[in-house]
Amino acid sequence: MSGIHSINITWNISISNRLECNINKYVLTLMSNQSQNQVSDVQEILSSKDSGHFWNNLVSGFKYNIKLTPSTSNGTLPSSPIYSITTPMTKNEVQIKNITTKYENGKIKVNWILVYSHHHYTTVDEPVTLIIKYKVKRILSCSIREVERNWTSITISNQTNYEISDTVPNSQYSIQVLVDVKDKNTTQQENMINVLTPTSSPITEPILDPDHPMYITYNSIFVQWKMDPENCSKLNGFFSQFYIELKDKVDDVLQMRETKNNYISFNDLKTNTTYELKVFIKTHFGYNLEHFLLTNFKTKLENLKPVEDLVVYKKSLKNRMVGLRWSYTQDTNVEGFIVSFNDKNVSIITPQKCSAWPEYYCHTFYNLSPSNNYIFKIKPKSIDYPEGGKVSSISFNSTDGLPDSPMNLKTTEIGSTTIALQWDVPWIFNGVLKNFTINVDEISSNNTDSFPRISDMPVDEELPTYNYTITTCNPDQHIQLEFHLYPNHHGPVFHLHCLSHFQLFKK
């Protein structure tokens, strides 16, 4: 009977009636010969009374040959046949040898062989349960320091290979193969190997740096980005530099740059043009066409020019009011004007063309702070330049002044008793335009007692031109006209001649 490390041998005792034939001793011979391991051993046990023997401290998995030789007083009797027996083996006797790995398609393929501890050339055929343990030891794309990762443990049966999937490129893995034994305190031979995974193209991309926003002008751009440290394992290699592509989406012109910096600027771009910017991470392996930072932007319109022809065209101390007029050539670009008085009361006004001068902008400000002198500042703003462009300014006081005379007075129709007049709005009101006063004086009359005829034309709207008809004209009469914006201000003098009936008939 065979145990793991022992053999129990029994035999029958032979008794003879003849004294000289009685067996007085037994010689039990144990022979082992493992030629592959060069093991040869012969052990003899003498037994005179026992009918058996227990042989222990044997080696498991060895083949033993046993024979029994009886002896009498007259000599040795023929030996028994040779019995062969092999001691069984346990899982504790199994070892893992020749662990090899191969990397293929993102997987680490692990292979090994199973042998008995005392028979290194004898493969194990019986069922064996194994434990595969592995973990990432270093992610070289991030650092050469060891990372803290838990072991992944997989139990398999009757296998001499295993595939580790979803591995991290450019990393070091630690792999162990252990026999699953019942006695967890059993010391097993250390079977751990370290494996490096190859590099590959990066599967991550930069992100825009929120602390340094893009700065875009009418002909340039500055962009800054950063790499997410949490995604360094996805670099799959050692960082080399950044590869940048800038494409004009109108003309499809491509510019390419490389830099080790995490920012770049492009100058000499076209105004008001859409561009596409791509930033790739490039390692010593290369860059990935499918992973990049993408941003589209549009260059601004040209820098905002300052307003021109800025003038105070009306004001009223009593009403704490002032009206300003200015011209601006970039009409399509402007979305408003930033204004202030004495560097206070900063506000934004919408663009509003003048009703009297359609090619100019006008705005009337009310409730001004009391002051003898004012400094008015104005600058245009747009979507591209929300802080505004260059500043224009004008200084003025609160004292009312005299208005300009009406401009471009002309007759549109002259009859025998009527004269139709038209004139342009005065360029400067100074005060508030309320009415025109028209003095009509007959200079051809022999009547020295005649008095000028005075007519008032109320004004409730600022218009480019005004019209008025004189209805007190006599045929062939010479009259003198004088315009007033205010009763105390004399305007220009005009001489007109009313047509005679004969002239009207010829017309």
C-alpha positions as MATLAB code, in Angstrom:
seq = 'MSGIHSINITWNISISNRLECNINKYVLTLMSNQSQNQVSDVQEILSSKDSGHFWNNLVSGFKYNIKLTPSTSNGTLPSSPIYSITTPMTKNEVQIKNITTKYENGKIKVNWILVYSHHHYTTVDEPVTLIIKYKVKRILSCSIREVERNWTSITISNQTNYEISDTVPNSQYSIQVLVDVKDKNTTQQENMINVLTPTSSPITEPILDPDHPMYITYNSIFVQWKMDPENCSKLNGFFSQFYIELKDKVDDVLQMRETKNNYISFNDLKTNTTYELKVFIKTHFGYNLEHFLLTNFKTKLENLKPVEDLVVYKKSLKNRMVGLRWSYTQDTNVEGFIVSFNDKNVSIITPQKCSAWPEYYCHTFYNLSPSNNYIFKIKPKSIDYPEGGKVSSISFNSTDGLPDSPMNLKTTEIGSTTIALQWDVPWIFNGVLKNFTINVDEISSNNTDSFPRISDMPVDEELPTYNYTITTCNPDQHIQLEFHLYPNHHGPVFHLHCLSHFQLFKK';
ca = [
       0.000    0.000    0.000;
       1.411    3.376   -1.019;
       1.015    6.742    0.666;
       2.269   10.124   -0.409;
       5.631    9.733    1.310;
       5.470    6.137    2.540;
       4.984    2.482    1.585;
       3.451   -0.140    3.862;
       4.689   -3.636    2.953;
       3.255   -6.906    4.343;
       3.963  -10.572    3.615;
       2.947  -14.016    4.862;
       5.280  -15.866    7.248;
       6.160  -19.388    6.078;
       6.479  -22.107    8.800;
       8.168  -25.515    8.048;
       8.144  -28.800   10.072;
      11.817  -29.149    9.418;
      13.865  -27.033   11.771;
      16.606  -26.386    9.259;
      14.046  -25.002    6.850;
      12.558  -22.455    9.174;
      13.058  -18.897    8.011;
      15.023  -17.013   10.552;
      15.145  -13.624    8.787;
      13.792  -11.577    5.902;
      15.775   -9.121    3.845;
      13.509   -6.386    2.421;
      15.204   -4.506   -0.400;
      13.943   -1.075   -1.566;
      15.449    0.165   -4.797;
      14.863    3.476   -6.556;
      16.427    4.580   -9.785;
      15.419    7.812  -11.539;
      17.906    7.988  -14.330;
      16.839   11.441  -15.460;
      17.674   12.833  -12.049;
      20.591   10.504  -11.471;
      19.039    9.129   -8.290;
      19.934    5.551   -7.272;
      19.358    4.091   -3.843;
      19.208    0.605   -2.250;
      17.961    0.093    1.252;
      17.852   -3.293    3.071;
      15.776   -3.982    6.131;
      16.292   -7.095    8.276;
      13.249   -8.537    9.887;
      13.127  -11.828   11.812;
       9.708  -11.741   13.351;
       7.559   -9.162   11.629;
       5.326   -9.927    8.706;
       5.474   -6.409    7.383;
       7.312   -3.107    7.319;
       6.355    0.565    7.058;
       8.745    2.562    4.948;
       8.373    6.361    5.306;
      10.223    9.563    4.400;
      10.029    8.576    0.799;
       9.904   11.027   -2.072;
       6.553   11.527   -3.729;
       6.312   10.748   -7.394;
       9.244    8.318   -7.393;
       9.101    4.744   -8.659;
      10.331    2.217   -6.146;
      11.185   -1.487   -6.721;
      10.706   -3.855   -3.791;
      11.731   -7.503   -3.275;
      11.687   -9.814   -0.275;
      14.451  -12.407    0.298;
      13.957  -15.006    3.093;
      16.950  -16.714    4.783;
      17.251  -19.965    6.746;
      20.033  -21.488    8.766;
      21.096  -23.314    5.651;
      21.195  -20.235    3.442;
      19.206  -17.780    1.384;
      16.007  -18.800   -0.278;
      14.924  -17.446   -3.679;
      13.716  -13.855   -3.579;
      10.175  -12.818   -4.284;
       9.277  -11.188   -7.565;
      10.138   -7.504   -7.800;
       7.176   -5.278   -7.102;
       7.139   -1.732   -8.505;
       5.184    1.107   -6.970;
       5.142    4.877   -7.504;
       4.339    7.177   -4.627;
       1.530    9.623   -5.529;
       2.011   13.396   -5.809;
      -0.016   16.343   -4.406;
      -0.630   19.884   -5.617;
       1.963   21.022   -3.123;
       4.454   19.116   -5.217;
       3.522   20.960   -8.436;
       5.650   23.856   -9.615;
       5.313   26.413  -12.423;
       8.291   26.651  -14.721;
       9.350   28.526  -17.828;
       6.886   31.423  -17.678;
       6.995   33.265  -20.995;
       5.009   36.197  -22.397;
       4.133   37.552  -25.801;
       2.410   40.872  -26.584;
      -0.138   40.794  -29.376;
      -3.072   43.074  -30.277;
      -3.108   44.832  -26.926;
      -2.931   41.564  -24.953;
      -0.198   39.938  -22.881;
      -0.222   36.224  -23.619;
       1.284   34.259  -20.705;
       2.474   30.637  -21.063;
       4.085   28.218  -18.591;
       4.626   24.526  -17.877;
       3.684   22.484  -14.809;
       6.238   20.076  -13.296;
       6.644   18.163  -10.071;
       9.071   19.666   -7.629;
      11.270   16.543   -7.515;
      10.763   15.643  -11.150;
      11.487   18.762  -13.135;
      11.226   16.886  -16.377;
       7.936   15.242  -15.607;
       4.919   17.197  -16.743;
       1.781   17.164  -14.686;
      -1.198   15.480  -16.253;
      -3.618   15.532  -13.369;
      -6.100   18.441  -12.930;
      -4.513   21.479  -11.295;
      -6.143   24.754  -10.258;
      -3.992   27.840  -10.751;
      -4.207   31.478   -9.741;
      -3.043   34.189  -12.148;
      -2.247   37.500  -10.472;
      -1.209   40.637  -12.308;
      -1.091   44.421  -11.872;
       0.376   47.524  -13.444;
       3.636   48.296  -11.704;
       4.729   51.392  -13.601;
       3.046   53.628  -16.188;
       6.114   54.932  -17.931;
       4.172   57.564  -19.888;
       3.450   59.245  -16.553;
       6.478   58.452  -14.374;
       9.082   55.820  -13.566;
       7.763   55.616  -10.011;
       5.762   52.568   -9.029;
       2.018   53.079   -8.931;
      -0.274   51.824   -6.221;
      -2.528   49.266   -7.845;
      -4.292   46.225   -6.455;
      -3.610   42.789   -7.808;
      -6.099   41.324  -10.225;
      -6.567   37.652   -9.354;
      -7.990   35.083  -11.788;
      -8.549   31.378  -11.005;
      -8.193   28.910  -13.878;
      -8.107   25.130  -14.149;
      -6.120   22.763  -16.307;
      -4.495   25.521  -18.357;
      -0.947   26.462  -19.121;
      -1.724   29.831  -20.716;
      -3.724   32.993  -20.092;
      -4.353   36.309  -21.897;
      -4.339   39.650  -20.075;
      -6.562   42.050  -22.014;
      -6.960   45.845  -22.040;
      -3.348   46.483  -21.175;
      -1.817   49.955  -20.931;
       0.881   50.604  -23.549;
       4.320   51.761  -22.439;
       3.850   50.253  -18.981;
       5.411   47.608  -16.758;
       3.271   44.724  -15.537;
       4.006   42.283  -12.718;
       2.613   38.785  -13.330;
       2.429   35.803  -10.956;
       1.316   32.216  -11.596;
       0.532   30.173   -8.453;
      -0.848   26.741   -7.698;
      -4.101   26.923   -5.767;
      -3.369   24.788   -2.677;
      -5.661   24.132    0.242;
      -3.011   25.002    2.766;
      -2.598   28.737    2.214;
       0.459   28.745    4.448;
       2.308   26.513    2.016;
       5.371   28.286    0.732;
       5.509   28.318   -3.039;
       8.372   29.114   -5.286;
       8.322   32.744   -6.393;
       6.958   32.804   -9.922;
       6.693   36.512  -10.724;
       7.921   38.184  -13.860;
       7.877   41.805  -15.024;
       6.767   42.588  -18.554;
       6.985   45.820  -20.571;
       4.179   46.638  -22.973;
       5.189   48.373  -26.230;
       4.355   51.980  -27.062;
       1.597   53.049  -29.429;
       0.006   56.250  -30.696;
      -1.604   58.481  -28.037;
      -5.336   58.220  -27.393;
      -5.687   61.532  -25.589;
      -5.726   65.185  -26.608;
      -4.990   68.588  -25.036;
      -7.736   70.753  -23.573;
      -8.060   74.534  -23.706;
      -6.608   76.276  -20.673;
      -9.537   78.071  -18.995;
      -7.118   80.323  -17.107;
      -5.713   81.657  -20.383;
      -8.580   82.183  -22.852;
      -7.980   82.528  -26.572;
      -7.113   86.046  -27.668;
      -8.293   86.904  -31.174;
      -7.693   90.108  -33.112;
      -8.495   91.071  -36.666;
      -5.288   89.420  -37.941;
      -3.948   87.128  -35.187;
      -4.765   84.529  -32.558;
      -3.110   83.318  -29.359;
      -4.123   79.901  -27.979;
      -2.970   78.162  -24.814;
      -3.824   74.619  -23.782;
      -2.868   72.048  -21.182;
      -2.588   68.297  -20.847;
      -4.871   66.569  -18.390;
      -2.552   64.826  -15.865;
      -5.282   62.278  -15.177;
      -4.947   61.061  -18.758;
      -1.165   60.704  -18.885;
      -1.553   56.918  -19.121;
      -3.224   57.461  -22.488;
      -0.104   59.030  -23.956;
       1.086   55.476  -24.687;
       4.602   56.788  -25.089;
       6.991   59.556  -24.117;
       5.869   63.109  -24.896;
       7.816   64.765  -27.682;
       5.991   67.942  -28.778;
       2.720   69.334  -30.090;
       1.735   69.272  -33.744;
      -0.609   72.090  -34.843;
      -2.704   72.559  -37.969;
      -4.434   75.841  -38.839;
      -6.785   75.810  -41.812;
      -8.418   78.754  -43.542;
     -11.952   77.421  -44.035;
     -12.646   79.886  -46.825;
      -9.636   79.251  -49.072;
      -8.763   75.813  -47.568;
      -5.164   76.907  -46.941;
      -3.347   74.809  -44.300;
      -0.530   75.962  -42.015;
       1.445   73.441  -39.923;
       3.614   74.064  -36.871;
       5.376   72.054  -34.156;
       6.271   73.300  -30.683;
       7.220   72.001  -27.255;
       5.351   74.906  -25.655;
       1.727   74.602  -24.565;
       0.765   77.713  -26.521;
       1.058   79.162  -29.995;
       0.249   82.348  -31.869;
      -0.494   82.930  -35.537;
      -0.134   86.353  -37.140;
      -0.895   87.793  -40.567;
      -4.310   86.158  -40.658;
      -7.100   87.462  -42.820;
      -9.680   89.792  -41.337;
     -13.184   88.508  -40.624;
     -12.287   84.952  -41.687;
     -13.206   81.581  -40.163;
     -10.341   79.256  -39.214;
     -10.076   75.710  -37.852;
      -7.324   74.920  -35.334;
      -6.200   71.387  -34.406;
      -3.624   70.534  -31.733;
      -2.211   66.973  -31.598;
      -0.033   65.400  -28.907;
       3.061   63.913  -30.488;
       5.139   61.222  -28.747;
       8.303   59.442  -29.867;
       5.915   56.962  -31.507;
       4.001   59.660  -33.427;
       0.579   61.305  -33.177;
      -2.965   60.037  -33.568;
      -5.091   61.532  -36.341;
      -8.244   60.667  -34.387;
      -7.357   62.496  -31.163;
      -6.839   66.263  -31.187;
      -7.988   69.522  -29.668;
     -10.368   71.190  -32.124;
     -11.508   74.790  -32.018;
     -13.039   77.028  -34.645;
     -12.713   80.780  -34.497;
     -13.285   83.837  -36.621;
     -10.887   86.737  -36.810;
     -12.347   90.085  -35.930;
     -13.045   92.985  -38.175;
     -10.426   95.688  -38.322;
      -9.644   97.704  -35.219;
     -12.346  100.220  -34.473;
     -11.518  103.686  -35.710;
     -12.297  106.744  -33.565;
     -15.382  108.802  -34.294;
     -14.863  111.957  -36.353;
     -16.464  115.402  -36.655;
     -17.557  115.311  -33.022;
     -19.486  118.496  -32.210;
     -22.030  119.866  -29.738;
     -24.820  121.064  -32.000;
     -27.366  121.989  -29.327;
     -27.532  122.480  -25.573;
     -29.727  123.931  -22.859;
     -28.489  124.995  -19.449;
     -32.030  125.267  -18.181;
     -32.925  121.744  -19.198;
     -29.467  120.311  -18.407;
     -29.420  118.907  -21.904;
     -26.851  118.564  -24.653;
     -27.045  117.150  -28.162;
     -23.965  115.770  -29.874;
     -23.282  114.805  -33.457;
     -20.470  112.752  -34.971;
     -19.579  110.698  -38.007;
     -18.350  107.112  -38.141;
     -17.240  105.250  -41.252;
     -17.352  101.642  -39.967;
     -21.118  101.473  -39.810;
     -21.375   97.724  -40.382;
     -18.984   96.957  -37.536;
     -20.275   99.140  -34.724;
     -22.961   97.950  -32.301;
     -22.876  100.898  -29.916;
     -20.879  103.746  -28.400;
     -19.392  104.011  -24.919;
     -19.797  107.576  -23.633;
     -19.012  109.517  -20.458;
     -19.131  113.057  -19.086;
     -16.173  114.214  -17.009;
     -15.110  110.550  -16.771;
     -18.316  109.759  -14.902;
     -21.697  108.364  -15.775;
     -20.286  105.888  -18.261;
     -23.011  104.415  -20.418;
     -23.540  102.630  -23.708;
     -25.803  104.130  -26.340;
     -27.167  102.427  -29.421;
     -26.209  103.773  -32.850;
     -28.852  106.261  -34.001;
     -28.525  108.273  -37.184;
     -29.469  111.953  -37.061;
     -32.889  112.841  -38.398;
     -31.507  116.110  -39.813;
     -28.154  114.713  -41.019;
     -28.727  111.077  -42.059;
     -25.048  110.471  -42.675;
     -24.197  111.387  -39.060;
     -24.970  109.947  -35.638;
     -26.761  112.029  -33.015;
     -27.703  111.588  -29.393;
     -29.319  113.901  -26.879;
     -28.305  113.576  -23.229;
     -30.536  114.781  -20.416;
     -30.154  115.329  -16.690;
     -26.502  116.236  -16.874;
     -24.735  116.790  -13.589;
     -24.451  120.517  -12.818;
     -21.138  121.843  -14.063;
     -19.766  124.867  -15.855;
     -17.519  122.817  -18.082;
     -17.834  119.345  -19.507;
     -15.514  116.868  -21.179;
     -17.417  114.393  -23.301;
     -15.699  111.176  -24.352;
     -16.933  108.634  -26.833;
     -15.558  105.441  -28.343;
     -17.175  102.862  -30.636;
     -17.728   99.270  -29.519;
     -18.568   96.044  -31.325;
     -18.993   92.356  -30.625;
     -15.318   91.824  -31.398;
     -14.261   94.800  -29.276;
     -16.668   94.995  -26.326;
     -14.275   97.269  -24.436;
     -14.381   99.792  -27.235;
     -11.898  101.301  -29.653;
     -10.022  104.596  -29.578;
     -11.470  107.519  -27.630;
     -12.560  110.849  -29.078;
     -13.397  113.789  -26.816;
     -14.725  117.327  -26.853;
     -14.878  120.062  -24.209;
     -17.749  122.533  -23.895;
     -19.389  124.811  -21.374;
     -23.007  125.168  -20.404;
     -23.456  128.703  -21.789;
     -25.942  129.017  -24.615;
     -24.526  130.526  -27.794;
     -25.834  131.956  -31.038;
     -27.065  129.581  -33.723;
     -25.766  129.311  -37.247;
     -27.828  130.785  -40.048;
     -30.073  128.635  -42.196;
     -28.177  127.262  -45.169;
     -28.871  126.972  -48.890;
     -31.977  129.162  -49.001;
     -33.694  128.927  -52.367;
     -37.043  129.448  -54.000;
     -38.800  126.397  -55.270;
     -41.637  128.358  -56.888;
     -42.420  132.076  -57.438;
     -45.864  133.301  -58.320;
     -47.532  136.718  -58.539;
     -48.655  136.585  -54.934;
     -46.678  133.641  -53.480;
     -43.086  132.620  -53.110;
     -42.244  129.022  -51.987;
     -39.003  128.879  -50.010;
     -36.735  125.990  -48.947;
     -33.597  125.938  -46.801;
     -31.349  123.478  -44.995;
     -31.217  123.031  -41.247;
     -28.555  125.165  -39.540;
     -25.348  123.271  -38.819;
     -25.194  124.407  -35.206;
     -28.197  125.264  -33.036;
     -26.314  126.026  -29.836;
     -29.639  126.401  -28.094;
     -32.795  124.452  -28.854;
     -34.367  124.849  -32.293;
     -37.942  125.985  -31.648;
     -38.970  128.139  -34.627;
     -37.870  130.184  -37.611;
     -38.882  133.881  -37.717;
     -39.254  135.305  -41.232;
     -39.276  139.086  -41.787;
     -40.750  140.210  -45.117;
     -40.024  143.839  -45.979;
     -41.283  145.470  -49.186;
     -38.441  147.593  -50.580;
     -40.145  148.654  -53.852;
     -43.162  150.305  -52.223;
     -43.563  154.080  -52.300;
     -45.460  153.803  -49.090;
     -42.980  154.817  -46.468;
     -45.396  153.886  -43.766;
     -45.313  150.191  -44.618;
     -44.017  147.871  -41.906;
     -42.213  144.555  -42.211;
     -44.448  141.544  -42.095;
     -43.206  139.061  -39.515;
     -44.091  135.368  -39.670;
     -43.153  132.634  -37.168;
     -42.695  129.059  -38.310;
     -42.755  126.642  -35.332;
     -40.292  123.731  -35.412;
     -41.057  120.516  -33.551;
     -38.752  118.186  -35.464;
     -35.179  118.274  -36.694;
     -35.288  117.809  -40.467;
     -32.715  118.081  -43.255;
     -34.761  120.809  -45.018;
     -37.666  123.125  -44.237;
     -40.279  124.729  -46.490;
     -42.287  127.937  -46.182;
     -44.611  129.830  -48.570;
     -44.967  133.654  -48.568;
     -48.525  134.574  -49.539;
     -48.339  138.388  -49.251;
     -46.369  139.088  -52.363;
     -47.800  141.563  -54.907;
     -47.105  141.264  -58.627;
     -43.807  142.801  -59.732;
     -42.944  143.594  -56.130;
     -39.436  143.562  -54.682;
     -39.165  142.222  -51.163;
     -36.441  141.672  -48.645;
     -36.378  138.527  -46.457;
     -34.526  138.095  -43.203;
     -34.435  134.824  -41.238;
     -34.232  134.589  -37.498;
     -33.827  131.549  -35.293;
     -34.509  133.714  -32.300;
     -35.987  137.219  -32.135;
     -32.719  138.687  -30.953;
     -30.621  137.076  -33.634;
     -30.494  138.523  -37.136;
     -30.068  136.012  -39.876;
     -29.144  136.381  -43.528;
     -30.906  138.916  -45.786;
     -32.321  137.878  -49.175;
     -33.814  140.036  -51.965;
     -36.616  138.541  -54.048;
     -38.836  139.806  -56.873;
     -42.468  138.797  -57.251;
     -43.449  138.062  -60.843;
     -45.789  140.368  -62.786;
     -48.936  139.102  -64.462;
     -47.200  139.402  -67.827;
     -44.287  137.223  -66.618;
     -46.715  134.656  -65.282;
     -48.553  134.646  -68.611;
     -45.301  134.031  -70.512;
     -44.557  131.091  -68.237;
];
